[in-house]
Amino acid sequence: MAKPYSALRAKMTPEARATAAEQTRMLLQEMPLQELRQARRMSQEQMAKNLHTRQSNVSRIEKRTDMYISTLRGVIKAMGGDLEIVARFPDGSVRINQFEELDEALTA
């Protein structure tokens, strides 16, 4: 029989708990769109309604490895978030804003 997580966690050393917490934090910083949607507790049907499309289109979007920034921005907005594009260099990061201007022009 499976043991409850709380019982397993109680047996862990403080170091093991800290390691597990750090691994969890890192996993939550990166994930595919499908997992992000699920983490936000949204169904594909809910996403489709927010995007004014069909559930099959949401499924297709989640499977894509390449898409328009405007499509990705719409998906993120449908989940209640905002998309930022950041270029990272050894000497610092730069937020790219030209896509926001394009997005605003498309929705105006």
Secondary structure, DSSP 8 states (H G I E B T S, - for coil): ----HHHHHHHS-HHHHHHHHHHHHHHHHS--HHHHHHHTT--HHHHHHHHTS-HHHHHHHHH-SS--HHHHHHHHHHTT----EEEEETTEEEEE-HHHHHHHHHH-
